[in-house]
Amino acid sequence: MHRAVRAAVLYAVDDIRIEERPVPQIAEGELLVRTHACGICSGDVMGWYVKRKAPLVFGHEPAGVVAAVGPGEPPADDSGRAFAAGDRVFAHHHAPCFVCAACSRGDFVQCERWRASAIDPGGMAEYFRVPRENVRDTLRLPDDVSFEDASLVEPLACVVKSLRRGAVRAGETLLVMGLGIMGQLHVLAARALGARVLASDFIETRRALAAKNGALALHPREVEEGADVVVCGPGTPEALGSALATVRPGGTVVMFTPFDPAARAAFDAERFYFKDLRLVASYSSGPNDTREALALVASGVVSAKSVGAQTFALEEAAAAHRALAQAQIVKPIVVF
């Protein structure tokens, strides 16, 4: 194995550099994974969000092959089966402690350990280390699941949680606002639940993709009030206000994307109160969600092809990131 590996380092939304980093050293209970595919997240192109995290090796949607296991007793999955070199895996970038009050409630992302844990140095590197705490949310991939498809597990897990937070049920009408990658995944996952799906976006090609996947795709100006649940994809106060104006009386709006901290939302408080509306946030995903997401990928409900993903080499990471930021593509996946 080389002593140094290549990684894509995000310095700013318009500044990504390919650099060499040392191969991560692993301790007992840890894994070293050779990356085969890693998606670029829509959060990676939000300027205010990137600014407070950069510089970093970005990428938190990796899938690959275990290259080495730490010394001592090898770590095992939930079934007790030990991981070994050669295992094909998805690894979640964060992991909870599983024992605190928040974890007991199923609020895994509110666990104090959750945001403190991270794969090292990040998914957009040729190799990454899975810390001991993250091994418990590292999942073996079925042999027939490609690495490109497996790189969708993390974003799809966020969607699984969103639909659960919105209590979307079969036969209900869901409106998905915004048809980037997360909107497309909402369409596919909600259709699998048996929901009637409406989908809106200003970009015609995105509407066409959602229609191909079973949604009634509309221009935002064509949307009328009446959805049981509205998932607000765009992270703007204006979009959230539109979602609250669109949902039916007694319905639920899911705030899926955060705002710039400087932004302030205003909405019709009278309608919100007298129409018994519900507003819930859905932030990231936990280990229950990753397992359900992998099941959806393994069953063929979701694939890189179905969401219109495009693949890029690591050297093209900056161009892929730029194309996503400019809404030229729905989903870039870097393959190694």
N, C-alpha and C positions, 0 to 999 in steps of 0.2 A: 504494500500500500504506500502511496505517496505520502511524504511528510507534510505537504501543503495541498490544499484543495481550493478550487475556485468558488467564489461566492459573489452574488449580486448585492451590493451595498447601496441602500437608499439614503442619500444625503438630503434630498429635497424632492418634491414631486416632479421636478424636471432635471434631476441629477442622480443618475444611477450609474455606478461604476463596477466593473468586474475586477475583483481583487483576489489575492491569495491569502488564505488564512490557515493556521495550523490545523491538522486533523484533530478533532476533539478527543481528549483522553477520557476514557470511561473507568468508573469505579465499580465496586461490587453492586449488583442489582441494577446496573444500567445497560443500555444498548447503544451500539453504534450502527446507524442505518445509512446505507448508500441510497441517495435520492434518485428516483427514476422519473418522477413528475411532481410538479408543484404549481398550483394555480395562483394567479394574481388576483387579489381580492379587490372589490370596489372600494373598500376602506383604505386601500393602499394609494388611492388617488384623491383622497380628501385632504386638501392642503392643511387645514387647521389641525387635523388629526395626526398627519405625518410630522408636522412641525414639532410637536411636543414629544415625539418618539425618536426622531432621527438624530444621528445616523444609526442605522442598524442593518443587519442582514435580514431583509424582509422575507415574507412568505411564511404562511402558517397553514398551508393546505397540502402537506407533503404525503407522498406514498413512495415506498421503496422496499429494499431488501436488507434484512439484518446482516451486517458485515461482521460483527463481533459482539460477544457477550462479555460483560465484566467478569473479573475473577471471582472465585468462590461459588456459592450456590447460584445457579442461573435464575433470573426472575421468571415468574410464571404469570399466565393470564388468569382470569376469574375462575376458570375450570380447573386450575392447578397444573395445566400443561406448560412446561418450561419452554421459553423462547430459545431458539437456536439459530446459528448462522444459516442463511439461506431462506429463512421465513419471509414471506411477502407480507408487508404490514402497512397499515395507516397508523399514524401517531398524532394524537391531539396535542396542540401546542400548549394548552393549559390543562391542569388536573386539580381536582379538589382533594380534601383529606378523607372524605367519605364518612367521617365519624362525628363532626361537629353538629350543632343544632341546625345550621343552614342546610348541610348535606342531608340530615335526617328528614327535613321538610321537602327535599328534592330541589332546593334552591342552590344548586351546585356552584353557580357563578358568583354567589354571594359569600362563598367560603373564603376565609382570609388567606388560605394557602393557594387558592385558585390562580389569582393574578400574579402571585409570587413565583409560580412554576412556569417553566418555558423550555422548549427544545433549544439546543445550543449548536450553532449560533443562530439558526433560523432555517426555514425550509428551502430557501433559494440558495442552497449550497450543495456541493457534491456529496458531502457527508454531514450528518448531524447526530448529536448525542441526545438520547432520551433519558432524562433523569429518572431516578428510582420512582418518584411520585407519579410521573407521567406514564410509566409502564402499565399501570392499571387501566389506562384509557388508550392503550395501544392494541389494535385489533388485527388479527390475521385476515388476510384477503383470500377469498375463494380463488382457485386456480384460473377460473374463467373470467375474473374481473380484471380488466386492464388497469395499468397504473394511472392512465389518464382518467378513466372513470372513477378510480379510487380517490383521486385528488379532489373530487366533488363531495366527499363524505363530510368534511368540515362545514362548508357552506350549506349543504343540504341539511345537516344537523341543526343549524340555526333556523332553517325553515320549518323543520319538524317541531321545534320548540315554539316557533311563532304560531303555527296552526293550533298547537295545544293551548297556548296562552289565549288565543282567540276563540277557543272551544268550537272550532269548525266541525260540523257534523254532516253526514250524508244527507243529501236533499236540500241543504241550505245553499243560499247564494253568497258567494265570496267575490268581492271586487279586489283585484290586485292592481294597485297604482304604481306604475313604473315597471318596465319590462327589460331591465338589465338582467344580469345573471340571476340575482336573487328573486326577481319577479318571475322569470322563467321557471325557476325551481319551485316557487310557490304554485304556479299553474299545474305542474306535473304532480306534485305531492298532494295538492287539494283534489285533483281529479281522481287520484288513487283512493282518496277517502270517500269519494262519491258525491262531492260537492259540485254544484253548478258554478262555473267559474267565468266571471267577467274580467277583462284585463284591459288596462288603458296605458297609452304611451303616445308621445308626440311623434315618435319615429316609426314610419310605416313598416320598415323591415322587421322591427321588433314585434309589431302587432302581427305581422304575417307569421312569424315563428310561434308566437303564442297561439294563434289560430290553428296552426298545424298540430299543436299539442293539445287541442281540444277546448280552448277557451273561446268565448265570444269576445273578440278583440275590437276595441273602440278607440276612437280619438277622444281625448279628455273632454272635449266640448260636447260629445255625444252621451256622456254618462249622466244618468238621472238617479234620483234618490230611490233607495229601495233594497240595497244589499244588506244581508244579515250581519256580515262581517266585512270590514274594509281593512286591508293591509296597506299601510302607507309606506311605500318604499322610499320616495325622495326625502332627504333629510332637510326639509325647509318648513318654516312656519306656515307658508302659504299652502303647501301640500297637505299639511295636517289639518288646516282649517277647511280645505276642500273635502277631506275625508270625513270630518265631523258633520259637514253639511250634507253628505251623500248617504251616510249610513241610515238604515231605517230606524224608526222609533223602537227603543229597547235593544238596539243593536250594539255591536262592539267595534271599536277602531283599535288596531294594533299599530303602535308606533315602532317601526322596525329599524329605523336609522336615526342616529343622534343628530342634533343640530350643532352648528358652530356655537361654542359657549356664549358668544356675544349676541346670539339671536334670541329674540323673545317672541313667544307665540300669543296670538289673540284669537278668540273664537266666540261664537254666539253662546254666551253662558246661559241665557234664558232657554234656548232650544236644548242645550246640553242637559239642563236640570229637568225641565218639564217633559222631555222625551225619554228620560231614563237611559241616557246613553252611557256606555262604558268606554274608558280609554285605558289601555294597558300597554306597557312597554315590553319588548322582547329583546333581550341582550344576549348575544352569543349562544352557547349550547353546552350541555353537560354530557356525561358518559351514557346516560339513558338515550339521549338524542343521537349520539354517534352510532350506537348499535342499531337503532331504527333506520337511520340514514343508510348504513351499509346494507341493511336488508333490502331497502328500496333499490339501491344500485345493483345488488346481486340478483334481484328478481327482474331486472331490465326496465323497471319503471323510469329510472333516470340514467342517462348516459351522457358522455361528452358530446356525442353526435346530436342527441335530442335537444341540447341547449345551444347548439351552434358554436361549440368551443373550437378555437383554433390553436395549433401548437407552434411553439417557438423554441429555438435553441437558447442555451444560457446566454450566449453572446448577443442575442436579440432581446434580452430582457428589457432594456430601456425602450426599444421600439415598441414592444408589446405593451408595456406600461403606458406609453404615450398614446397608443391606439385606443386603449381602454379609457383613458382620461378624456379623449376627444370623441368618445361614443362611436368610434368607427367599428368596433367589434363588441360582442357581448361578453365573451369569456376567453382570455388568453391562458394557456397552460404551457409552462416551460417544461420541456422534456430533456433529460440528461442522458 
